[in-house]
Amino acid sequence: MIKITLKDGSVKECQKGITVLGVAEELSAGLARMACAGKVNGEMVDLRTELNGDCNLEILTFNDKEGKWAFRHTAAHILAQAVKRVFPEVKLAIGPAIEDGFYYDFDTERHFVEADFEKIEAEMKKIVKEKLPIERFELPREEAIKLMEEAEEPYKVELIRELPEGEKITFYKQGDFVDLCAGPHLMSTKPVEAFKILSAAGAYWKGNEKNKMLARIYATAFTKKADLAAHLEALEEAKKRDHNKLGRELKLFTTDEKVGQGLPLLMPKGARIVQTLQRFVEDEEEKRGYVLTKTPLMAKSDLYKMSGHWDHYKDGMFVLGDEEKDKEVFALRPMTCPFQFTVYNAEQHSYRDLPIRYGETSTLFRNESSGEMHGLIRVRQFTISEGHLVCTPEQLEDEFRGVIELINYMMATLGIENDISYRFSKWDPANTGKYINDPEAWERTEGLMRNILDHLQINYEEAVGEAAFYGPKLDIQFKNVHGKEDTIITVQIDFALGERLGMTYIDADGEKKHPLIIHRTSIGCYERTLAMLIEKYAGQFPTWLAPVAVKVLPLSDKYADYAAEVVKAFKDHGILKVEADYRTEKIGYKIREARMERIPYIVVVGAEEMENKTVSVRSRQKGDEGVQSLESFVNRVDEEIKTKFNYLKHMEIEENK
């Protein structure tokens, strides 16, 4: 008999050789039906895996992240098998499970279209109905290569050759379909009844644009058809909110191939939103003791070599000149830090001068590859609220706390405090080429950051290999409407650049010391923040953020002068985001158009309003609100802007009463 410790801590005695599925069956028939995979001593395994010794066991269902992964990975194999049946000439590449679904890459000259999806889905249904048992087997390297060569699958052969010597080479077989795969997978194709092909796209082999472009099919799968239907409905809503679509429809930004990929142009309305955000950030930073810098957009390569960016970040920079031919080579800045550190070095500092909090609205440049760029999320030029806090070791925790408090205030004001998560990004000791190679300093600084995060009671996940090259960082993640996580803000503790750039202060004993540095942003990249807010609010921005807060519509030309008087009343009150529509279109048309623009308030004025100095108000949330005095309505809008009133939060409060 062996002892199996379950997730709840209970211990179950079973016969040696029992499978993971066998344990699930002994626990309950319902659990056995729902089981997708297992986790033995922390390692994911198939349900068919035999247990031959005492172990810790977790039965994974679709409700678990890893269980979903196993279920959808099996669905990816069903997709690949169906594609091979319908289009035998295609070659298989890879097909992993991903967030909310899965994909498979194929080498084919075919561009998959909707009609192809229907054929593939029909074949997938047949494979599910066939209830094909899924079998796992291992082969020695040469036999594995021979198997895939005979199957004429060159990408699989390439993957096998890249596996380290001694690595297990495993395959999964269902019917006549065999795929190179580490697993785990379901016991058969039967459970995968609820699935849907979503789209097709191009993808470079191994993500390298120098390699061949493959055809990628995206799909998803659930255990229940009702859950699939709900997910597809959510995807339709996500498409409507997609900033790349909605931002263009609302005339917030545009792109032009003559300007270049990854270089969006903010149109007047989009620029106004960013201007509002920028003023908000700069004012708040000034209140909290930040001092402003304004530094160049480029520098000689010498500065980047001193800071380490040249060694660790050069491939991501736009370099101006040729090192072999030119006496001086320049580069557009990818970060502001070496510039603000140069500002610090322009003067001598005592410990009494610290902390110093530098802030700057910086335009930065990153040489992103064409495959990575998307709308406003990944761009080659962007603007960011960048800052650096120079402090003593004793001041570090308080300064870090102040940074987090500022970020939390920003997120709460924007109404996204419940949509973010935290990631503690650490270095990877196995890949020292990416980082300043000082293991002792990394261990010390990561321990310091972990203690600070724990003191601040921040819930975070740890991610190895995601640190900056000069220190660990806290990444604040936002999940977009498509379920993809993007980093919107980072806070980093830097143990290296102060010394590399010769930054010093005189301590209380008269000794020269190198300061610690916190790299941070208050609101992150403005372009990415705009994208995030478009999707969060579906273009229905709060009044204080909306590019146009109020649109005034005169019933006819006779009331144009009063409409202008209404606009002036707002502007005299300091409210500039007010427009009047003096066109001779019918009032119904102008109202519909203003609603399509998602303007918070539409004001209609006619004879009665002109005579009584009133306005007829239509709000985005409540519709027709009737006639109000001009003065009281101006004060109402003014209050919403000054308090940065968030209608979504107000709606949540009302619902919870």
C-alpha positions in Angstrom: 0.0 0.0 0.0 1.1 3.6 -0.6 0.1 6.8 1.2 -1.3 9.6 -1.0 -1.6 13.1 0.6 -4.4 15.0 -1.1 -4.8 18.7 -1.6 -6.9 19.2 1.6 -4.1 17.5 3.6 -6.0 14.2 4.1 -4.1 11.0 3.6 -5.5 8.1 1.6 -4.0 4.6 1.4 -4.2 2.9 -2.0 -2.8 -0.1 -3.8 0.6 0.5 -5.4 0.3 1.1 -9.1 -3.1 2.8 -8.9 -3.6 5.5 -11.5 -4.4 9.1 -10.9 -7.9 8.5 -12.4 -8.2 5.4 -10.1 -7.7 7.7 -7.0 -10.3 10.1 -8.4 -12.8 7.3 -8.9 -12.3 6.1 -5.3 -12.9 9.6 -4.0 -16.1 10.2 -6.0 -17.6 9.4 -9.4 -18.3 13.1 -10.0 -14.7 14.0 -9.5 -13.6 11.2 -11.8 -15.9 12.5 -14.5 -14.6 16.1 -14.1 -10.9 15.1 -13.8 -8.6 16.5 -16.6 -5.2 15.7 -15.2 -3.2 15.3 -12.0 -0.4 17.0 -10.2 2.0 14.6 -8.4 4.5 16.2 -6.1 4.0 19.5 -8.0 4.4 18.0 -11.5 1.5 17.8 -13.9 0.8 14.3 -15.1 -1.9 12.4 -17.1 -4.8 10.7 -15.4 -3.3 7.4 -16.7 -0.1 7.9 -14.7 0.6 5.1 -12.2 1.5 6.0 -8.6 4.1 3.6 -7.2 5.1 5.4 -4.0 4.0 7.8 -1.3 3.2 11.2 -2.9 1.3 14.4 -2.8 -1.6 14.4 -5.3 -3.9 17.0 -6.6 -6.8 16.0 -9.0 -7.1 18.8 -11.6 -10.5 19.7 -13.1 -11.5 22.3 -15.6 -12.0 24.6 -12.7 -8.3 24.6 -12.1 -5.9 26.6 -14.3 -3.8 23.6 -15.1 -6.9 21.5 -15.7 -8.1 23.9 -18.3 -4.7 23.8 -19.9 -4.8 20.0 -20.2 -8.3 20.1 -21.5 -7.6 22.7 -24.1 -4.3 21.2 -25.1 -6.2 18.0 -26.0 -8.6 20.2 -28.0 -5.6 21.6 -29.9 -4.6 18.1 -30.9 -8.2 17.4 -32.0 -8.0 20.6 -34.1 -4.7 19.5 -35.6 -6.0 16.0 -36.4 -9.1 17.5 -38.1 -6.9 19.9 -40.2 -4.8 17.0 -41.3 -7.9 15.0 -42.3 -9.4 17.9 -44.3 -6.1 19.3 -45.7 -3.6 16.4 -45.7 -0.8 18.5 -47.3 -0.3 20.8 -44.2 2.7 20.4 -42.0 2.3 20.6 -38.2 4.2 23.1 -36.1 3.1 23.7 -32.5 -0.3 23.9 -30.7 -0.3 25.0 -27.1 -3.1 26.0 -24.7 -3.2 29.7 -24.0 -5.3 32.0 -21.8 -8.9 31.4 -22.7 -8.2 28.9 -25.5 -5.6 27.4 -27.7 -4.0 27.6 -31.1 -2.2 25.5 -33.6 0.4 26.6 -36.3 0.5 25.0 -39.7 2.8 25.3 -42.6 0.5 25.7 -45.6 0.0 28.0 -48.6 -3.7 28.1 -47.7 -5.2 31.2 -46.0 -7.8 29.7 -43.7 -11.2 31.4 -44.1 -14.7 31.0 -42.6 -15.6 28.2 -45.0 -12.5 26.3 -43.9 -13.5 26.7 -40.3 -16.8 25.0 -40.9 -15.2 22.0 -42.5 -12.6 21.7 -39.7 -15.2 22.1 -37.0 -17.3 19.4 -38.6 -14.3 17.0 -38.7 -13.5 17.9 -35.0 -17.1 16.9 -34.1 -16.5 13.5 -35.8 -13.3 13.0 -33.8 -15.0 13.8 -30.6 -17.9 11.3 -31.4 -15.3 8.6 -32.3 -14.3 8.8 -28.6 -10.7 8.0 -29.6 -8.5 6.8 -26.7 -5.5 9.0 -26.2 -2.2 7.1 -25.6 1.2 8.3 -24.5 4.4 6.7 -25.5 8.2 7.5 -25.4 10.8 6.9 -28.1 14.6 7.1 -28.1 15.9 10.2 -30.0 16.8 8.5 -33.3 13.5 6.5 -33.4 11.6 9.7 -32.7 13.3 11.5 -35.5 12.7 8.6 -37.9 9.0 8.6 -36.9 8.5 12.3 -37.7 10.6 12.1 -40.9 8.5 9.2 -42.2 5.4 11.3 -41.3 7.0 14.2 -43.3 6.8 16.6 -40.3 9.9 18.7 -40.6 9.0 21.1 -37.8 8.6 18.2 -35.3 12.0 16.8 -36.4 13.6 20.2 -35.8 12.0 20.4 -32.3 13.3 16.9 -31.4 16.8 17.7 -32.5 16.7 20.8 -30.2 15.8 18.7 -27.1 18.7 18.2 -24.7 20.5 14.9 -24.6 18.8 12.6 -22.2 15.4 14.4 -22.4 12.4 12.2 -22.5 10.8 12.3 -26.0 7.1 11.7 -25.7 4.3 11.4 -28.2 0.5 11.3 -27.9 -1.6 9.2 -30.3 -5.3 9.4 -30.9 -6.6 7.2 -33.8 -4.2 7.6 -36.7 -2.9 11.0 -35.4 0.4 11.2 -33.6 2.0 14.4 -32.2 5.2 15.2 -30.4 4.1 16.5 -27.1 5.0 16.5 -23.4 1.4 16.5 -22.3 -0.6 15.9 -20.2 -3.8 15.1 -22.1 -7.3 13.8 -21.4 -8.0 10.0 -21.5 -9.9 10.3 -24.8 -11.4 12.8 -27.3 -14.9 12.3 -25.9 -15.1 15.2 -23.3 -14.3 18.0 -25.8 -17.8 18.6 -27.0 -18.0 22.4 -26.7 -15.5 24.2 -28.9 -15.3 27.0 -31.5 -12.7 28.1 -34.0 -12.3 31.9 -33.5 -9.9 33.2 -36.1 -6.8 32.7 -38.2 -3.7 34.8 -38.4 -0.1 34.6 -39.6 2.7 33.8 -37.1 6.4 33.4 -37.7 7.9 30.0 -36.8 9.3 30.4 -33.2 8.2 34.0 -33.2 11.2 35.0 -35.3 10.4 37.2 -38.3 13.4 35.8 -40.2 11.6 32.4 -40.2 8.7 31.3 -42.4 5.3 32.7 -41.8 2.9 30.0 -40.7 -0.9 29.9 -40.6 -2.2 30.0 -37.0 -5.8 28.9 -36.1 -7.1 30.2 -32.8 -9.9 28.4 -31.0 -11.4 27.8 -27.6 -13.0 24.9 -25.7 -15.1 24.4 -22.6 -16.7 21.4 -20.8 -20.2 22.9 -21.2 -21.9 24.4 -24.2 -23.5 27.1 -22.1 -20.1 28.2 -20.9 -18.9 28.3 -24.5 -21.9 30.4 -25.5 -21.3 32.9 -22.6 -17.6 33.1 -23.6 -18.5 33.8 -27.3 -20.9 36.5 -26.2 -18.1 38.1 -24.0 -15.8 38.0 -27.0 -18.3 39.9 -29.1 -18.5 42.5 -26.4 -14.7 42.6 -26.3 -14.6 43.3 -30.1 -16.9 46.3 -29.6 -14.6 47.6 -26.9 -11.3 46.8 -28.7 -9.4 50.1 -28.5 -7.9 49.5 -32.0 -11.4 49.6 -33.4 -13.3 51.9 -31.1 -10.4 54.4 -30.8 -10.5 55.0 -34.5 -14.3 55.2 -34.6 -14.3 57.8 -31.9 -11.5 59.7 -33.8 -9.1 59.4 -30.9 -6.2 58.2 -32.9 -5.2 57.0 -36.4 -2.3 55.4 -38.1 -0.8 55.8 -41.6 1.7 53.5 -43.3 3.5 56.6 -44.7 4.3 57.5 -41.1 5.2 54.0 -40.1 4.2 51.0 -38.1 4.0 51.5 -34.3 3.8 55.3 -34.7 0.1 56.2 -34.0 -1.1 59.7 -34.4 -3.3 61.1 -31.6 -6.2 63.1 -33.1 -7.5 66.2 -31.3 -9.9 64.2 -29.1 -7.3 61.6 -28.1 -4.7 64.3 -27.5 -7.1 66.1 -25.2 -7.6 63.0 -23.1 -3.8 62.5 -22.8 -3.4 66.2 -22.0 -5.9 65.8 -19.2 -4.1 62.8 -17.8 -0.7 64.4 -18.1 -1.8 67.5 -16.2 -3.4 65.4 -13.5 -0.2 63.3 -13.1 2.2 66.3 -13.1 0.1 68.2 -10.6 -0.2 65.2 -8.3 3.6 64.5 -8.5 4.3 68.2 -7.7 2.1 68.0 -4.6 4.1 64.9 -3.5 7.5 66.6 -3.7 8.7 65.7 -7.2 10.9 68.1 -9.0 10.7 68.5 -12.8 13.4 67.7 -15.3 13.4 68.2 -19.1 16.0 66.2 -20.8 17.1 65.4 -24.4 15.5 62.8 -26.7 18.9 61.4 -27.6 22.4 61.0 -26.3 25.8 59.8 -27.4 26.5 56.1 -27.1 29.0 56.9 -24.3 26.1 57.6 -21.9 24.3 54.3 -22.7 27.6 52.4 -22.4 28.2 53.8 -18.9 24.6 53.0 -17.8 24.7 49.5 -19.3 21.9 50.0 -21.8 24.3 49.6 -24.7 25.2 46.1 -23.5 21.8 44.9 -22.4 19.3 46.9 -24.5 21.0 48.0 -27.7 18.9 45.8 -29.9 15.8 47.6 -28.7 17.2 51.1 -29.4 17.2 53.3 -32.5 20.9 54.0 -33.2 21.9 57.0 -35.2 25.2 56.5 -37.0 27.7 53.7 -37.5 30.1 52.8 -34.7 32.8 51.6 -37.2 32.6 54.8 -39.4 31.4 57.7 -37.3 33.4 59.5 -34.6 30.2 60.0 -32.5 27.2 57.7 -32.5 23.9 58.8 -31.0 20.8 56.8 -30.0 17.2 57.9 -29.3 16.5 57.3 -25.6 14.6 54.1 -24.6 14.5 55.3 -21.0 15.0 58.5 -19.0 17.1 57.2 -16.2 20.6 58.0 -17.4 19.6 61.5 -18.2 18.1 62.2 -14.8 21.1 60.6 -13.2 23.2 63.1 -15.1 21.1 65.9 -13.7 21.8 64.5 -10.2 25.5 64.4 -10.9 25.5 68.1 -11.9 25.6 69.0 -8.2 27.1 67.6 -5.0 24.7 66.1 -2.5 24.6 65.4 1.2 22.4 62.8 2.9 20.4 65.9 4.1 19.4 66.5 0.4 17.9 63.1 0.0 15.5 61.8 -1.0 15.3 63.6 -4.3 12.3 62.7 -6.5 12.7 63.5 -10.2 9.7 63.5 -12.5 9.5 64.0 -16.2 6.9 63.5 -18.9 9.3 61.7 -21.3 9.0 60.7 -25.0 10.8 57.4 -25.4 11.7 55.2 -28.3 11.8 51.4 -28.5 12.7 49.4 -31.7 9.9 46.9 -31.4 9.7 44.2 -34.1 6.8 44.4 -36.5 5.1 41.3 -35.2 4.9 42.7 -31.6 3.2 46.1 -32.4 -0.5 46.5 -31.8 -2.6 49.7 -31.8 -1.6 51.9 -28.8 -0.4 49.0 -26.7 2.9 48.2 -28.3 4.4 51.2 -30.2 7.8 52.5 -31.2 7.4 56.0 -29.8 5.5 56.7 -26.6 5.1 59.2 -23.8 5.5 58.2 -20.2 5.3 59.7 -16.7 8.8 58.6 -15.8 10.6 59.3 -12.5 13.5 58.3 -10.3 13.8 58.6 -6.5 17.3 58.9 -5.2 17.6 57.9 -1.6 19.6 56.3 1.2 19.1 52.7 2.2 17.2 53.9 5.3 14.7 55.9 3.2 14.0 53.1 0.7 10.9 51.5 2.2 9.2 54.8 2.9 9.9 56.1 -0.6 8.7 52.8 -2.1 5.5 53.1 0.0 5.0 56.6 -1.3 5.3 55.4 -4.9 2.7 52.7 -4.3 0.4 55.1 -2.6 0.6 57.5 -5.6 0.0 54.7 -8.0 -3.0 53.4 -6.0 -4.4 56.9 -6.0 -4.0 57.1 -9.8 -5.6 53.7 -10.4 -8.5 54.5 -8.0 -9.1 57.9 -9.7 -9.2 56.2 -13.1 -11.5 53.5 -11.8 -9.3 50.5 -12.5 -8.1 49.6 -9.0 -10.0 46.4 -9.1 -8.7 45.5 -12.6 -5.0 45.2 -11.8 -2.7 42.6 -10.4 0.9 42.6 -9.2 3.9 40.7 -10.4 7.3 40.6 -8.6 9.8 40.2 -11.4 13.1 38.7 -10.6 16.3 37.9 -12.4 17.1 34.5 -13.9 20.5 33.2 -12.6 20.5 30.7 -15.5 20.5 33.6 -18.1 23.1 36.0 -16.7 23.7 37.6 -20.1 20.5 39.6 -19.7 21.5 41.2 -16.5 24.2 42.8 -14.5 25.9 39.7 -13.2 26.2 40.2 -9.5 24.3 37.3 -7.8 24.9 38.6 -4.3 23.5 42.0 -5.1 20.5 40.4 -6.8 19.8 38.2 -3.8 20.1 41.1 -1.4 17.9 43.5 -3.5 15.2 40.9 -4.3 15.0 40.1 -0.5 14.7 43.8 0.2 11.9 44.2 -2.3 10.1 41.1 -1.1 10.2 42.4 2.5 8.8 45.8 1.4 6.0 44.2 -0.6 5.1 42.0 2.3 5.1 44.9 4.7 2.8 46.8 2.3 0.5 43.6 2.2 0.7 43.5 -1.6 -0.5 40.2 -3.1 1.8 39.3 -5.9 3.0 36.5 -8.2 6.7 35.9 -8.7 8.1 35.8 -12.2 11.7 34.6 -12.9 13.4 36.2 -15.8 11.3 39.4 -16.0 13.5 41.8 -14.0 15.1 44.9 -15.5 18.8 44.3 -16.2 19.8 46.5 -13.2 17.3 45.3 -10.5 14.1 43.6 -9.5 10.7 45.2 -10.2 7.1 45.3 -9.3 5.0 45.1 -12.5 1.4 46.3 -12.3 -0.6 44.2 -14.8 -3.9 45.1 -16.5 -5.9 42.5 -18.4 -7.3 43.9 -21.7 -10.7 43.0 -23.2 -9.1 40.0 -25.0 -7.8 38.5 -21.8 -4.2 39.4 -22.5 -2.2 40.9 -19.6 -0.2 44.1 -20.3 2.2 45.8 -17.9 1.0 49.3 -17.4 3.3 50.4 -14.6 6.6 49.3 -13.2 8.5 50.1 -9.9 12.1 49.0 -9.8 14.8 49.0 -7.2 18.2 49.7 -8.8 21.3 48.5 -7.0 23.7 49.1 -10.0 23.3 52.2 -12.1 24.1 54.7 -9.3 27.5 53.2 -9.0 28.0 52.8 -12.7 27.2 56.5 -13.3 29.2 57.7 -10.4 26.2 59.0 -8.3 27.3 59.7 -4.7 26.2 61.6 -1.6 28.1 62.4 1.6 26.7 60.5 4.6 26.5 61.7 8.2 30.1 60.5 8.8 31.4 62.5 5.9 31.9 59.4 3.7 31.0 59.1 0.1 28.2 56.6 -0.6 26.3 55.4 -3.6 22.5 56.0 -3.3 19.8 53.5 -4.0 17.4 54.4 -6.8 13.7 53.6 -7.4 12.6 53.7 -11.0 8.9 54.3 -11.3 6.0 55.6 -13.4 2.9 57.1 -11.9 0.5 56.1 -14.7 2.7 54.4 -17.2 2.7 55.0 -20.9 0.0 57.5 -21.9 -0.8 55.7 -25.1 -1.2 52.4 -23.4 -3.3 54.0 -20.6 -5.5 55.6 -23.3 -6.0 52.2 -24.9 -6.8 50.6 -21.5 -9.4 53.4 -20.7 -11.1 53.1 -24.1 -11.7 49.4 -23.4 -12.6 49.9 -19.7 -15.2 52.5 -20.4 -16.2 51.4 -24.0 -15.4 55.0 -25.0 -17.8 56.4 -22.4 -15.2 58.4 -20.4 -16.1 60.1 -17.1 -16.8 63.8 -17.6 -13.4 64.9 -16.3 -11.7 62.7 -18.9 -14.0 63.0 -21.8 -12.6 65.0 -24.8 -16.0 66.8 -25.0 -17.9 67.0 -21.7 -20.9 68.9 -23.0 -22.3 69.5 -26.5 -24.8 72.3 -27.0 -27.4 71.9 -29.7 -29.6 74.9 -30.7 -33.0 73.9 -32.1 -32.4 76.3 -35.1 -30.3 79.2 -36.2 -32.5 81.6 -34.1 -31.0 80.1 -31.0 -27.3 80.0 -32.1 -26.5 83.2 -30.1 -27.9 81.6 -26.9 -26.0 78.4 -27.6 -22.8 80.5 -27.8 -23.8 82.2 -24.6 -24.1 78.7 -22.9 -20.7 77.7 -24.2 -19.2 81.0 -22.9 -20.8 80.3 -19.4 -18.9 77.1 -19.2 -15.7 78.6 -20.4 -15.9 81.5 -18.0 -16.1 78.8 -15.3 -12.9 77.3 -16.6 -14.7 74.4 -18.3 -13.1 74.3 -21.8 -14.3 70.9 -23.1 -17.6 72.3 -24.4 -18.7 72.5 -28.0 -21.8 73.8 -29.9 -23.2 72.2 -33.1 -24.5 75.1 -35.2 -25.2 73.1 -38.3 -28.7 73.3 -39.9 -29.3 69.5 -39.5 -32.5 68.3 -37.8 -32.2 68.2 -34.0 -32.9 64.4 -33.8 -29.9 63.8 -36.2 -27.6 66.0 -34.1 -28.7 64.2 -30.9 -28.1 60.8 -32.4 -24.7 61.9 -33.6 -23.7 63.3 -30.2 -24.8 60.0 -28.6 -22.6 58.1 -31.0 -19.7 60.2 -29.9 -20.4 59.1 -26.3 -20.5 62.6 -25.0 -21.5 62.8 -21.3 -24.0 65.6 -21.6 -26.1 66.9 -24.5 -27.8 70.2 -24.0 -30.6 71.4 -26.2 -31.6 75.1 -26.3 -34.6 76.7 -27.9 -37.0 79.6 -27.2 -38.0 78.6 -23.7 -34.4 78.0 -22.6 -33.3 81.2 -24.1 -36.0 83.2 -22.4 -35.5 81.6 -18.9 -31.7 81.1 -19.1 -32.1 77.4 -18.8 -30.9 74.3 -20.6 -32.6 71.0 -21.5 -30.2 68.3 -20.4 -29.7 64.8 -21.7 -27.1 62.7 -19.8 -25.4 59.6 -21.2 -26.4 57.6 -18.1 -30.0 58.8 -17.4 -31.3 60.1 -20.7 -33.6 63.1 -20.7 -33.2 64.9 -17.4 -35.5 67.8 -18.3 -34.9 71.6 -18.0 -32.3 72.9 -15.5 -31.0 76.4 -14.8 -27.8 77.2 -16.7 -26.0 78.2 -13.6 -26.8 75.0 -11.6 -25.9 72.8 -14.6 -22.6 74.5 -15.1 -21.9 74.0 -11.3 -22.8 70.4 -11.6 -20.4 69.7 -14.5 -17.7 71.7 -12.7 -18.1 69.6 -9.6 -17.8 66.4 -11.6 -14.6 67.6 -13.2 -13.1 68.9 -10.0 -13.8 65.8 -8.0 -13.0 63.5 -11.0 -16.4 61.8 -10.5 -16.5 58.3 -11.8 -20.0 57.2 -12.9 -19.1 53.5 -13.0 -18.3 53.6 -9.2 -21.5 55.5 -8.6 -23.5 52.9 -10.4 -21.8 50.1 -8.4 -22.7 51.9 -5.1 -26.3 52.3 -6.2 -26.6 48.6 -7.2 -25.2 47.6 -3.7 -27.7 49.7 -1.7 
